[in-house]
């Protein structure tokens, strides 16, 4: 039992392989269920990209598993100035989650420009910015710019809320 745990602990990347296999099978299963109709234009149908992505997920899983079983190991964290012995900053994580959940709860009620501004300002606050005048103004500008780009230029409708008639 201890030998098996030790062997698995030394090859923990196999868990990532299993996750990639599950995702690949899920993508392929869903891709094969996509209906194709007679109005399809061109030789490439709606199944092509999902089948390619699912197949590539399975290929990467197989190649990673082969590398791990042959003794390959991921490189240890050395790129950033991070103290790995320091505890996680749960306050920041919870504030970011709160900003995201507030956005999700409010987007249908007040629209994207207002809920997006709350999200952007909340993220800036959670990450340490304390410019109480500048941050909300930048958040509002960024949110309105994002709304205009998606809604007007890209044709992706976002809920406008009470500001719908303004833009």
N, C-alpha and C positions, 0 to 999 in steps of 0.2 A: 504494500500500500504506500509506504513512504517512498519507495523507489519510483513508483508511478507518478506520485505528486512531484517529485524532484524532476523527473523527465519532462513532465508537462510544464512545470515552472520555467525550465530552461528553454522551452519552445512555445512560449505564450503567443507568439505570432500566429500559431495555428488557429487560435480563436478568431483572428482577423480573416484568415482563410475561410473558416466556416461561415462567418458573416457574409463574406463576398459570394460564397456559393449560394447561400439563402437568397441574397439580393438578386443574383443572376438568374436563379430559377424563378423567382417571383416576377422579374421583368420579362423573362421569356414566356412565362405562362400568360401573363397579361397581354403581351404582344401578340401571341397566337390567337387570342380571343377578340382582337380588334376586328370589327366587321369591315369588309371592303365592299364598296358598292360599285355599281356600273358607271357612276359619274367620276370615277377616279381619273385624274389627269396625269399623263406621263407614265413612264415605266416604273417609277419608284412610288410605291404606295405608302400608306400610313404605318405599315408594319416594319418598314426597312430600318429606321433608326432605332426603335426599341429592340429589335432582334440583334442589331449590331452591338448595342450597349450591353444587353444581357450576355451575349457571347463573349464580349471583351471582359466582363466581370468574371465569368467562369475561367477564361484564359489567365487572367491576372491571379485568380485564386490558385489555380494549378501551378503557375510559375512560382508564386510565393511559397506554396507548400513544398515544392521541390527544393527551393533554396533553403528553407528552414530545416528540412529533413537532411540535407547535405551538410548542415553545420553553419549556415549563414546566420548572422545575427544583426539586428538593427544597431545603428551607431548610437552610443550614449549621448544624452543631451549635453551639448557643449557650445551651442551657437549663441545663446543669449546670456546676459548677465542675470541669471535666475538662481536664487538660493533654493535648491530642491528640498532642503530640510525645513524651510519656513512653512507654517500652516497656510491653508487656503484662505483667501480673503472673502469670506462668505457674505459680508456686508455688501461688497460690490456686486457679487453674483445675484444676491436677492434684490438689490436696487435695479439692476438691469432686467431681471425677470419681472419685477413690478412694472417697469416702464413698458415692457413688451406686452404684458397682460392688460395694462391700461389701454394701450393702443388697440389690442384685439377686442376689448369690451366696448370701446368708444367709437370705433370706426364706422359702425352702422348707424350710430345715433348722431354724432357731430360731423361725420365725414372725414376723409383722409387729411385734408389740410390741417385741421385742428388736432386730430389724434396723432398725425405724424409729427407735428410740432411738439406735442407732449412726449412722444417717443424719443425724438432727437434731443430735446432738452434734458429728459430723464437720463439718457445715456451719457450725455456730457457731464451731468451732475454726478452720476454714479462713478464715472471714471476720474473724478477729481477736479473738474473745472468749477470755479466759484465766482465767475464773472456774472453776477446776477442781472445785469442789464444787457450785456452783449449776448449771452448764450440764448435767451429766449428769442431775441431778434434774429440771430443766425438760424436757430431751429425753425422759426416761422418762415423765413426766406427759403431755406432748404426744402421744407415741406411743400410750400407753394410751387417752387421750381420743379420738384419731383412730380407733383400732381399735374402740372401743365405739360411736362414732357410725356408722361404716360397717357394722360387723358386726351390731350389735343394733338400731340405729334405722333405718338405711336398707336393711337386708337385703342388703348387698353383702358376700359372704363373703370374709374375708381369712384367710390361714393363721395360726392361733394358736400353733402350735408347742407347746412344753411348757406354756405358760400357758393352753391351750385350756380346761381344766376350771375355771380360776379365774374366767373371765368367762362 
